Amino acid sequence: MEHRAPAAVHAEGIVKRFGPTVALDGARLTVAPGESHALVGRNGAGKSTLVSVLTGLHRPDAGKVSFNGEPAPAFGDLAAWRSKVACVYQKSMVVPDLTVAENLFLNRFDGCGRFIGRRRLRRRAEELLAGYGVSVDPGTRAKDLAVEQRQFVEIARALPFGARLIILDEPTAQLDARGIQRLFAKLRELQSRGVAFLFISHHLQEVFELCTAVTIYRDARHVVTAPVAELSKDDLVTAMTGESTGGPAAWHAAVGPVRDEEPLLRTEGLTAEGEFEPIDLEVRPGEVLGLAGAGASGNTALGETLVGMRRAGAGRITVRGRVVKPGSVPHALDAGIGYIPEDRHLQGLVTGRSVAENATLTVTDRLGPWGTVLPSRTREFAQSMISSLDIKTQGPEQPVSGLSGGNQQKVVVARALARKPSVLVAVRPTAGVDVKSKDSLLSVVRRVADGGSAAVIISDELDDLRVCDRVLALFHGRVVATFGSGWTDRELVAAMEGAGELE
Protein backbone atom coordinates (compact mmCIF):
# COMPACT_ATOMS: atom_id res chain seq x y z
CA MET A 1 0.00 0.00 0.00
CA GLU A 2 1.43 3.37 -1.03
CA HIS A 3 2.40 5.63 1.86
CA ARG A 4 1.10 9.17 1.50
CA ALA A 5 2.94 11.94 3.32
CA PRO A 6 0.79 14.03 5.66
CA ALA A 7 -0.53 17.30 4.27
CA ALA A 8 1.60 20.42 4.61
CA VAL A 9 -1.55 21.96 6.06
CA HIS A 10 -5.02 20.58 6.65
CA ALA A 11 -7.90 22.70 7.90
CA GLU A 12 -11.33 21.19 8.53
CA GLY A 13 -14.64 22.65 9.68
CA ILE A 14 -13.23 26.12 10.31
CA VAL A 15 -15.78 28.59 11.68
CA LYS A 16 -14.94 32.20 12.46
CA ARG A 17 -17.37 34.92 13.47
CA PHE A 18 -16.79 38.62 14.02
CA GLY A 19 -19.87 39.75 15.91
CA PRO A 20 -22.88 38.98 13.69
CA THR A 21 -20.67 38.46 10.63
CA VAL A 22 -19.79 34.87 9.72
CA ALA A 23 -16.40 35.14 8.01
CA LEU A 24 -15.87 31.37 7.67
CA ASP A 25 -18.61 28.77 7.76
CA GLY A 26 -17.27 25.23 7.98
CA ALA A 27 -14.39 26.02 5.61
CA ARG A 28 -11.77 23.43 4.71
CA LEU A 29 -8.46 23.30 2.88
CA THR A 30 -5.76 20.70 2.25
CA VAL A 31 -2.37 21.45 0.69
CA ALA A 32 -0.02 18.57 -0.08
CA PRO A 33 3.79 18.76 0.39
CA GLY A 34 5.45 20.33 -2.61
CA GLU A 35 2.12 21.47 -4.04
CA SER A 36 1.31 24.89 -5.41
CA HIS A 37 -2.31 25.32 -4.41
CA ALA A 38 -4.45 28.31 -5.37
CA LEU A 39 -7.10 29.78 -3.08
CA VAL A 40 -9.50 32.00 -5.01
CA GLY A 41 -12.76 33.77 -4.36
CA ARG A 42 -14.35 37.18 -4.49
CA ASN A 43 -13.50 39.81 -1.88
CA GLY A 44 -15.37 38.86 1.27
CA ALA A 45 -15.35 35.14 0.44
CA GLY A 46 -13.25 34.35 3.53
CA LYS A 47 -9.74 34.01 2.07
CA SER A 48 -8.06 36.59 4.31
CA THR A 49 -9.76 35.22 7.42
CA LEU A 50 -8.54 31.73 6.59
CA VAL A 51 -4.99 33.06 6.18
CA SER A 52 -5.26 34.67 9.62
CA VAL A 53 -6.34 31.32 11.08
CA LEU A 54 -3.57 29.42 9.28
CA THR A 55 -0.91 31.84 10.53
CA GLY A 56 -2.08 31.90 14.14
CA LEU A 57 -3.37 35.47 14.15
CA HIS A 58 -7.00 34.46 14.75
CA ARG A 59 -8.32 31.61 16.88
CA PRO A 60 -11.15 29.76 15.05
CA ASP A 61 -14.47 29.40 16.83
CA ALA A 62 -14.65 25.80 15.62
CA GLY A 63 -12.58 23.41 13.53
CA LYS A 64 -9.02 22.12 13.50
CA VAL A 65 -5.74 22.96 11.76
CA SER A 66 -2.74 20.63 11.43
CA PHE A 67 0.70 20.96 9.83
CA ASN A 68 2.45 17.85 8.52
CA GLY A 69 0.04 15.66 10.47
CA GLU A 70 0.64 17.45 13.81
CA PRO A 71 -1.83 19.77 15.55
CA ALA A 72 -1.22 23.48 15.05
CA PRO A 73 0.74 25.29 17.77
CA ALA A 74 -1.05 26.83 20.72
CA PHE A 75 -2.76 30.12 19.97
CA GLY A 76 -0.46 33.00 20.89
CA ASP A 77 2.82 31.10 20.39
CA LEU A 78 3.80 33.15 17.34
CA ALA A 79 7.36 31.80 17.22
CA ALA A 80 6.02 28.26 16.89
CA TRP A 81 3.58 29.34 14.19
CA ARG A 82 6.41 31.03 12.24
CA SER A 83 8.30 27.73 12.24
CA LYS A 84 5.34 26.12 10.46
CA VAL A 85 4.17 28.76 8.00
CA ALA A 86 5.36 32.03 6.47
CA CYS A 87 3.18 34.60 4.74
CA VAL A 88 3.90 37.33 2.20
CA TYR A 89 0.99 39.75 2.44
CA GLN A 90 -0.44 41.97 -0.26
CA LYS A 91 -0.05 44.95 2.08
CA SER A 92 3.62 45.72 2.60
CA MET A 93 4.96 44.59 5.97
CA VAL A 94 8.48 45.98 5.63
CA VAL A 95 9.66 48.49 8.25
CA PRO A 96 10.03 51.75 6.27
CA ASP A 97 12.92 53.27 8.26
CA LEU A 98 15.06 50.11 8.29
CA THR A 99 17.39 49.21 5.45
CA VAL A 100 16.74 46.37 3.04
CA ALA A 101 19.33 44.23 4.82
CA GLU A 102 17.82 44.93 8.24
CA ASN A 103 14.35 44.05 6.96
CA LEU A 104 15.54 40.81 5.40
CA PHE A 105 16.99 39.50 8.66
CA LEU A 106 14.75 41.20 11.21
CA ASN A 107 14.46 38.86 14.24
CA ARG A 108 16.23 36.15 12.24
CA PHE A 109 19.91 37.04 12.32
CA ASP A 110 22.08 34.28 13.82
CA GLY A 111 25.05 36.59 14.31
CA CYS A 112 27.75 36.41 16.91
CA GLY A 113 26.62 36.92 20.49
CA ARG A 114 24.84 40.12 21.38
CA PHE A 115 26.12 42.18 18.45
CA ILE A 116 25.24 42.23 14.75
CA GLY A 117 28.08 42.91 12.34
CA ARG A 118 26.70 45.29 9.73
CA ARG A 119 29.30 44.27 7.16
CA ARG A 120 28.35 40.63 7.50
CA LEU A 121 24.65 41.54 7.48
CA ARG A 122 25.08 43.45 4.22
CA ARG A 123 27.08 40.62 2.65
CA ARG A 124 24.42 38.04 3.52
CA ALA A 125 21.70 40.34 2.18
CA GLU A 126 23.59 40.79 -1.10
CA GLU A 127 23.91 37.02 -1.47
CA LEU A 128 20.23 36.47 -0.72
CA LEU A 129 19.03 39.15 -3.14
CA ALA A 130 21.38 37.92 -5.86
CA GLY A 131 19.81 34.49 -5.55
CA TYR A 132 16.51 36.03 -6.60
CA GLY A 133 17.99 38.22 -9.31
CA VAL A 134 16.89 41.33 -7.39
CA SER A 135 18.91 44.46 -8.07
CA VAL A 136 18.46 46.42 -4.83
CA ASP A 137 21.11 48.06 -2.67
CA PRO A 138 20.91 46.36 0.76
CA GLY A 139 21.78 49.69 2.37
CA THR A 140 18.71 51.47 0.94
CA ARG A 141 15.95 52.32 3.38
CA ALA A 142 12.76 50.42 2.63
CA LYS A 143 10.69 53.61 2.39
CA ASP A 144 12.80 54.70 -0.59
CA LEU A 145 12.06 51.56 -2.62
CA ALA A 146 9.57 51.34 -5.45
CA VAL A 147 6.48 49.17 -4.88
CA GLU A 148 7.96 46.36 -6.96
CA GLN A 149 11.23 46.40 -5.02
CA ARG A 150 9.45 46.31 -1.66
CA GLN A 151 7.42 43.31 -2.81
CA PHE A 152 10.55 41.41 -3.82
CA VAL A 153 12.21 42.19 -0.49
CA GLU A 154 9.18 40.73 1.32
CA ILE A 155 9.24 37.59 -0.81
CA ALA A 156 12.99 37.21 -0.30
CA ARG A 157 12.48 37.64 3.46
CA ALA A 158 9.76 35.00 3.73
CA LEU A 159 11.02 32.20 1.51
CA PRO A 160 14.45 31.10 2.76
CA PHE A 161 13.87 30.55 6.48
CA GLY A 162 12.70 26.99 6.82
CA ALA A 163 8.89 26.98 6.86
CA ARG A 164 7.46 24.17 4.72
CA LEU A 165 4.33 26.15 3.86
CA ILE A 166 4.48 29.61 2.30
CA ILE A 167 1.31 31.65 1.86
CA LEU A 168 1.51 34.22 -0.94
CA ASP A 169 -1.29 36.82 -0.78
CA GLU A 170 -1.40 38.59 -4.16
CA PRO A 171 2.41 38.47 -4.46
CA THR A 172 2.47 39.58 -8.10
CA ALA A 173 0.06 42.51 -7.83
CA GLN A 174 2.84 45.08 -8.28
CA LEU A 175 5.36 43.04 -10.32
CA ASP A 176 6.03 43.28 -14.03
CA ALA A 177 6.06 40.24 -16.33
CA ARG A 178 9.76 39.52 -15.86
CA GLY A 179 9.48 39.88 -12.10
CA ILE A 180 6.58 37.44 -12.06
CA GLN A 181 8.54 34.89 -14.08
CA ARG A 182 11.52 35.21 -11.71
CA LEU A 183 9.21 34.63 -8.77
CA PHE A 184 7.52 31.63 -10.39
CA ALA A 185 10.89 30.06 -11.25
CA LYS A 186 11.98 30.35 -7.61
CA LEU A 187 8.69 28.89 -6.38
CA ARG A 188 9.03 25.88 -8.69
CA GLU A 189 12.57 25.31 -7.44
CA LEU A 190 11.38 25.33 -3.83
CA GLN A 191 8.47 23.03 -4.69
CA SER A 192 10.95 20.46 -5.89
CA ARG A 193 12.40 20.49 -2.36
CA GLY A 194 9.00 19.76 -0.82
CA VAL A 195 7.95 23.30 0.09
CA ALA A 196 4.22 23.86 -0.38
CA PHE A 197 2.61 27.11 -1.48
CA LEU A 198 -0.83 28.52 -0.93
CA PHE A 199 -1.22 31.07 -3.71
CA ILE A 200 -3.94 33.72 -3.37
CA SER A 201 -4.53 35.72 -6.52
CA HIS A 202 -7.24 37.45 -8.50
CA HIS A 203 -5.17 37.00 -11.67
CA LEU A 204 -6.62 33.74 -12.84
CA GLN A 205 -4.08 33.29 -15.60
CA GLU A 206 -1.40 33.02 -12.90
CA VAL A 207 -3.39 30.25 -11.23
CA PHE A 208 -3.26 28.24 -14.45
CA GLU A 209 0.41 28.99 -14.98
CA LEU A 210 1.71 28.20 -11.50
CA CYS A 211 -0.73 25.99 -9.60
CA THR A 212 -1.68 22.34 -9.83
CA ALA A 213 -4.73 22.50 -7.57
CA VAL A 214 -7.30 25.15 -6.70
CA THR A 215 -9.78 25.68 -3.89
CA ILE A 216 -12.64 28.12 -4.38
CA TYR A 217 -14.51 29.91 -1.59
CA ARG A 218 -17.77 31.80 -1.92
CA ASP A 219 -19.77 33.52 0.82
CA ALA A 220 -17.52 32.18 3.62
CA ARG A 221 -17.92 28.56 2.45
CA HIS A 222 -15.84 26.03 0.58
CA VAL A 223 -17.27 25.51 -2.92
CA VAL A 224 -14.89 23.18 -4.73
CA THR A 225 -11.35 21.80 -4.73
CA ALA A 226 -10.05 20.34 -7.98
CA PRO A 227 -6.95 19.94 -10.14
CA VAL A 228 -6.40 23.13 -12.14
CA ALA A 229 -6.15 21.08 -15.34
CA GLU A 230 -9.80 19.99 -14.94
CA LEU A 231 -11.21 23.55 -14.77
CA SER A 232 -11.47 26.33 -17.33
CA LYS A 233 -11.28 30.03 -16.52
CA ASP A 234 -15.04 30.24 -16.99
CA ASP A 235 -15.50 27.37 -14.53
CA LEU A 236 -13.45 29.24 -11.94
CA VAL A 237 -15.32 32.51 -12.35
CA THR A 238 -18.68 30.72 -12.24
CA ALA A 239 -17.73 28.99 -8.99
CA MET A 240 -16.45 32.26 -7.50
CA THR A 241 -19.51 34.31 -8.38
CA GLY A 242 -22.28 31.74 -8.61
CA GLU A 243 -23.16 33.26 -11.97
CA SER A 244 -22.50 32.24 -15.54
CA THR A 245 -19.76 34.15 -17.33
CA GLY A 246 -21.28 33.61 -20.74
CA GLY A 247 -22.77 37.12 -20.94
CA PRO A 248 -20.97 40.27 -21.98
CA ALA A 249 -18.63 42.13 -19.64
CA ALA A 250 -20.05 44.94 -17.56
CA TRP A 251 -17.99 47.50 -19.48
CA HIS A 252 -17.03 48.14 -23.07
CA ALA A 253 -14.87 50.66 -24.86
CA ALA A 254 -16.98 53.34 -26.49
CA VAL A 255 -17.67 52.89 -30.19
CA GLY A 256 -15.97 56.18 -30.92
CA PRO A 257 -15.38 59.19 -28.64
CA VAL A 258 -15.77 62.72 -29.92
CA ARG A 259 -12.54 63.57 -31.74
CA ASP A 260 -13.14 67.10 -32.96
CA GLU A 261 -13.16 68.77 -29.53
CA GLU A 262 -10.15 70.36 -27.88
CA PRO A 263 -8.19 67.96 -25.65
CA LEU A 264 -8.95 68.11 -21.95
CA LEU A 265 -5.46 66.84 -21.14
CA ARG A 266 -2.35 67.60 -23.15
CA THR A 267 1.35 67.00 -22.53
CA GLU A 268 4.07 68.56 -24.64
CA GLY A 269 7.61 67.22 -24.49
CA LEU A 270 6.93 65.86 -21.00
CA THR A 271 9.82 63.89 -19.56
CA ALA A 272 11.26 62.68 -16.26
CA GLU A 273 14.98 61.94 -16.21
CA GLY A 274 15.71 58.24 -16.01
CA GLU A 275 12.01 57.34 -16.26
CA PHE A 276 10.55 58.25 -19.64
CA GLU A 277 11.57 60.15 -22.75
CA PRO A 278 9.67 63.23 -24.03
CA ILE A 279 6.02 62.31 -24.55
CA ASP A 280 3.24 64.22 -26.29
CA LEU A 281 -0.27 63.15 -25.27
CA GLU A 282 -3.77 64.37 -26.04
CA VAL A 283 -6.89 63.03 -24.33
CA ARG A 284 -10.25 64.42 -25.44
CA PRO A 285 -13.66 64.54 -23.75
CA GLY A 286 -15.31 61.13 -23.69
CA GLU A 287 -12.03 59.26 -24.17
CA VAL A 288 -10.27 56.66 -22.03
CA LEU A 289 -6.57 56.43 -22.87
CA GLY A 290 -4.54 53.43 -21.76
CA LEU A 291 -0.83 53.60 -20.97
CA ALA A 292 0.30 49.98 -21.06
CA GLY A 293 3.66 48.86 -19.80
CA ALA A 294 5.55 46.67 -17.38
CA GLY A 295 7.09 47.95 -14.14
CA ALA A 296 10.19 49.39 -15.77
CA SER A 297 8.39 50.94 -18.75
CA GLY A 298 7.96 54.40 -17.22
CA ASN A 299 4.17 54.36 -17.41
CA THR A 300 3.71 54.61 -13.63
CA ALA A 301 6.22 57.46 -13.43
CA LEU A 302 4.30 59.20 -16.21
CA GLY A 303 1.06 58.88 -14.27
CA GLU A 304 2.68 60.22 -11.10
CA THR A 305 4.02 63.17 -13.08
CA LEU A 306 0.57 63.95 -14.46
CA VAL A 307 -0.93 64.16 -10.96
CA GLY A 308 1.89 66.15 -9.37
CA MET A 309 3.42 63.29 -7.36
CA ARG A 310 6.64 63.55 -9.35
CA ARG A 311 8.35 66.64 -10.79
CA ALA A 312 8.89 66.65 -14.56
CA GLY A 313 12.37 67.10 -15.99
CA ALA A 314 11.06 69.07 -18.94
CA GLY A 315 7.87 69.81 -20.88
CA ARG A 316 4.46 70.87 -19.65
CA ILE A 317 1.00 69.59 -18.77
CA THR A 318 -2.22 71.45 -19.50
CA VAL A 319 -5.83 70.76 -18.49
CA ARG A 320 -8.45 72.66 -20.49
CA GLY A 321 -5.59 74.83 -21.72
CA ARG A 322 -4.45 75.71 -18.19
CA VAL A 323 -0.82 74.95 -17.38
CA VAL A 324 -0.44 72.65 -14.37
CA LYS A 325 2.34 73.55 -11.96
CA PRO A 326 4.85 70.67 -12.05
CA GLY A 327 5.28 68.55 -8.95
CA SER A 328 2.31 70.05 -7.10
CA VAL A 329 -0.56 67.77 -6.07
CA PRO A 330 -2.76 70.67 -4.83
CA HIS A 331 -2.29 72.50 -8.14
CA ALA A 332 -3.13 69.34 -10.09
CA LEU A 333 -6.32 68.93 -8.01
CA ASP A 334 -7.30 72.56 -8.58
CA ALA A 335 -6.65 72.15 -12.31
CA GLY A 336 -9.14 69.27 -12.41
CA ILE A 337 -7.04 66.10 -12.19
CA GLY A 338 -8.35 63.23 -10.06
CA TYR A 339 -6.02 60.40 -9.01
CA ILE A 340 -6.49 56.73 -8.16
CA PRO A 341 -3.04 55.61 -6.87
CA GLU A 342 -1.31 52.30 -7.43
CA ASP A 343 -1.07 51.30 -3.76
CA ARG A 344 -4.34 51.96 -1.94
CA HIS A 345 -2.82 50.93 1.40
CA LEU A 346 0.13 53.31 1.20
CA GLN A 347 -1.23 56.23 -0.84
CA GLY A 348 -4.98 55.79 -1.04
CA LEU A 349 -6.44 55.39 2.45
CA VAL A 350 -6.13 56.67 6.01
CA THR A 351 -6.92 53.31 7.56
CA GLY A 352 -7.70 54.64 11.03
CA ARG A 353 -10.47 56.85 9.65
CA SER A 354 -14.01 56.23 8.50
CA VAL A 355 -15.39 55.67 5.02
CA ALA A 356 -16.83 59.21 5.09
CA GLU A 357 -13.57 60.86 6.12
CA ASN A 358 -11.61 59.01 3.45
CA ALA A 359 -14.13 59.72 0.70
CA THR A 360 -14.14 63.47 1.42
CA LEU A 361 -10.42 64.13 1.89
CA THR A 362 -10.19 66.15 -1.34
CA VAL A 363 -13.28 68.30 -0.64
CA THR A 364 -12.90 69.32 3.00
CA ASP A 365 -13.02 72.95 1.87
CA ARG A 366 -16.60 72.35 0.69
CA LEU A 367 -18.00 70.72 3.81
CA GLY A 368 -18.66 73.79 5.92
CA PRO A 369 -18.29 77.58 6.15
CA TRP A 370 -15.11 79.45 7.05
CA GLY A 371 -12.87 76.41 6.79
CA THR A 372 -14.95 74.23 9.10
CA VAL A 373 -15.98 70.65 8.37
CA LEU A 374 -19.54 69.84 9.34
CA PRO A 375 -20.10 66.15 10.22
CA SER A 376 -23.60 66.26 8.76
CA ARG A 377 -22.31 67.45 5.38
CA THR A 378 -19.49 64.91 5.48
CA ARG A 379 -21.96 62.07 6.08
CA GLU A 380 -24.35 63.35 3.43
CA PHE A 381 -21.63 63.69 0.82
CA ALA A 382 -20.17 60.28 1.68
CA GLN A 383 -23.59 58.61 1.55
CA SER A 384 -24.13 59.92 -1.98
CA MET A 385 -20.78 58.41 -3.04
CA ILE A 386 -21.58 55.13 -1.28
CA SER A 387 -24.83 54.89 -3.22
CA SER A 388 -23.31 56.00 -6.52
CA LEU A 389 -20.44 53.51 -6.38
CA ASP A 390 -22.35 50.72 -4.57
CA ILE A 391 -19.82 50.57 -1.73
CA LYS A 392 -20.69 47.66 0.56
CA THR A 393 -20.41 49.18 4.03
CA GLN A 394 -22.37 49.39 7.26
CA GLY A 395 -22.50 53.15 6.76
CA PRO A 396 -20.38 56.30 6.39
CA GLU A 397 -19.01 55.99 9.93
CA GLN A 398 -17.58 52.47 9.47
CA PRO A 399 -13.76 52.37 9.64
CA VAL A 400 -12.42 51.91 6.14
CA SER A 401 -10.10 49.18 7.44
CA GLY A 402 -13.18 46.97 7.93
CA LEU A 403 -14.08 46.88 4.23
CA SER A 404 -13.08 44.24 1.71
CA GLY A 405 -10.30 45.12 -0.75
CA GLY A 406 -12.70 45.87 -3.58
CA ASN A 407 -14.80 48.19 -1.44
CA GLN A 408 -11.70 49.94 -0.08
CA GLN A 409 -10.71 50.61 -3.67
CA LYS A 410 -14.15 52.08 -4.34
CA VAL A 411 -13.59 54.51 -1.46
CA VAL A 412 -10.34 55.59 -3.13
CA VAL A 413 -12.28 56.10 -6.36
CA ALA A 414 -14.90 58.12 -4.46
CA ARG A 415 -12.20 60.43 -3.16
CA ALA A 416 -10.81 60.88 -6.69
CA LEU A 417 -14.26 61.70 -8.09
CA ALA A 418 -15.35 63.98 -5.24
CA ARG A 419 -14.17 67.15 -7.02
CA LYS A 420 -15.77 66.11 -10.32
CA PRO A 421 -12.43 66.07 -12.16
CA SER A 422 -11.98 66.94 -15.82
CA VAL A 423 -9.31 64.23 -16.05
CA LEU A 424 -9.19 60.99 -14.02
CA VAL A 425 -5.79 59.25 -13.80
CA ALA A 426 -5.92 55.67 -12.49
CA VAL A 427 -2.79 53.58 -11.86
CA ARG A 428 -3.54 49.83 -11.86
CA PRO A 429 -7.02 50.51 -10.50
CA THR A 430 -8.05 46.86 -10.09
CA ALA A 431 -4.90 45.46 -8.47
CA GLY A 432 -5.83 42.90 -5.84
CA VAL A 433 -9.61 43.01 -6.28
CA ASP A 434 -11.99 40.27 -7.36
CA VAL A 435 -13.58 39.72 -10.77
CA LYS A 436 -16.88 41.46 -9.97
CA SER A 437 -15.14 44.45 -8.37
CA LYS A 438 -12.92 44.79 -11.43
CA ASP A 439 -15.95 45.11 -13.69
CA SER A 440 -17.55 47.60 -11.30
CA LEU A 441 -14.44 49.78 -10.99
CA LEU A 442 -13.78 49.84 -14.72
CA SER A 443 -17.40 50.69 -15.42
CA VAL A 444 -16.97 53.74 -13.17
CA VAL A 445 -13.98 54.89 -15.23
CA ARG A 446 -16.02 54.38 -18.40
CA ARG A 447 -18.92 56.40 -16.98
CA VAL A 448 -16.59 59.27 -16.07
CA ALA A 449 -15.47 59.51 -19.70
CA ASP A 450 -18.95 59.02 -21.09
CA GLY A 451 -20.03 61.96 -18.94
CA GLY A 452 -17.70 64.27 -20.84
CA SER A 453 -14.49 64.01 -18.86
CA ALA A 454 -11.26 62.28 -19.90
CA ALA A 455 -9.61 59.27 -18.26
CA VAL A 456 -6.16 57.72 -18.31
CA ILE A 457 -5.62 54.12 -17.15
CA ILE A 458 -2.03 53.09 -16.44
CA SER A 459 -1.66 49.34 -16.15
CA ASP A 460 -0.05 46.13 -17.34
CA GLU A 461 -3.27 44.22 -16.63
CA LEU A 462 -4.95 43.46 -19.94
CA ASP A 463 -8.46 43.50 -18.48
CA ASP A 464 -7.89 47.07 -17.23
CA LEU A 465 -6.94 48.15 -20.74
CA ARG A 466 -9.93 46.65 -22.55
CA VAL A 467 -12.07 49.57 -21.42
CA CYS A 468 -9.80 52.02 -23.26
CA ASP A 469 -10.52 53.68 -26.59
CA ARG A 470 -6.81 53.95 -27.34
CA VAL A 471 -3.80 52.22 -25.79
CA LEU A 472 -0.21 53.43 -25.95
CA ALA A 473 2.37 50.74 -25.18
CA LEU A 474 5.51 51.92 -23.38
CA PHE A 475 8.80 50.08 -23.23
CA HIS A 476 11.85 51.46 -21.42
CA GLY A 477 10.39 54.96 -21.29
CA ARG A 478 9.30 55.20 -24.92
CA VAL A 479 5.96 54.86 -26.65
CA VAL A 480 6.56 51.91 -28.97
CA ALA A 481 3.06 51.27 -30.32
CA THR A 482 -0.44 52.74 -30.46
CA PHE A 483 -3.59 50.60 -30.63
CA GLY A 484 -7.27 51.27 -31.15
CA SER A 485 -9.86 49.38 -29.10
CA GLY A 486 -9.54 46.24 -31.26
CA TRP A 487 -6.08 45.11 -30.12
CA THR A 488 -5.33 41.48 -29.35
CA ASP A 489 -3.62 40.18 -26.24
CA ARG A 490 -0.79 38.84 -28.37
CA GLU A 491 0.12 42.13 -30.03
CA LEU A 492 -0.23 44.27 -26.90
CA VAL A 493 1.84 41.92 -24.75
CA ALA A 494 4.48 41.81 -27.50
CA ALA A 495 4.67 45.61 -27.51
CA MET A 496 4.88 45.86 -23.72
CA GLU A 497 7.67 43.29 -23.67
CA GLY A 498 9.60 45.05 -26.42
CA ALA A 499 9.12 42.18 -28.85
CA GLY A 500 8.04 42.79 -32.41
CA GLU A 501 6.18 39.51 -32.47
CA LEU A 502 5.53 36.79 -29.90
CA GLU A 503 6.56 33.31 -30.94
ABEGO torsion letter per residue (X at the ends): XBBBBBBABBBBGBBBBBEABBABBGBBBBBBBGBBBBBBEBBGAGAAAAAAAAAGABBBABEBBBBGGBBBBBBGBAAAAAAABBBBBABBABBAABBAAAAAABGABBBBEABBBAAAAAAAAAAAAAAAGBBBBAABBAAABBAAAAAAAAAAAAAAAGBABBBBBGAAAABBAAAAAAAAAAAAAAAAAGBBBBBBBABAAAAAAABABBBBBBGGBBABBBBAAABBAAAAAAAAAGBBAABBBABBBBABBBAABBBABBBBGBBBBGABBBBBBBBBBGBBBBBBEBAAAGAAAAAAAAAGABBBABEBBBBGGBBBBBGBAAAAAAAGBBBBBABAAAAABBAABBAAAAAAAAAAAAAEBGGBBBAAAAAAAAAAAAAAAGBBBAEAABBAAABBAAAAAAAAAAAAAAAGBABBBBBGAABGBBAAAAAAAAAAAAAAAAAGBBBBBBBABAAAAAABABBBBBBGGBBABBBBAABBAAAAAAAAAGBABBX
